[in-house]
Amino acid sequence: MRLSQEHIQAIRDSVGSIAGPTARVRVFGSRVRDDARGGDLDLLVELPEAVEHPAQLAAGLSARISRAMHGRQVDIVLLAPNLRRLPIHDIALDEGVLL
């Protein structure tokens, strides 16, 4: 996985402070492949309870983590009981690495 320990901790801290302590986060996409280069950061944030404002939550997480990653593009996919499950969720769960 192409993330430093500093970046992993920044991601965990950001998700915990914005989404709450029960949220789990997985990295998926090109960042989990050591042979890949560049690319954005794709994160799946799993929440055990319903999310009232998913767009705001995703935008806040993306902005905060992007700052911690020195401006790297960060794409957030949310998974919560009240949100529609899409094929991208299955890909992220199957291929993602839990942080």
ABEGO torsion letter per residue (X at the ends): XBBBAAAAAAAAAAAAAAAEAABBBBBBEAAABAABBEEBBBBBBBBABBBABAAAAAAAAAAAAAAAAGGBBBBBBBBBAABBBBAAAAAAAAABBBX
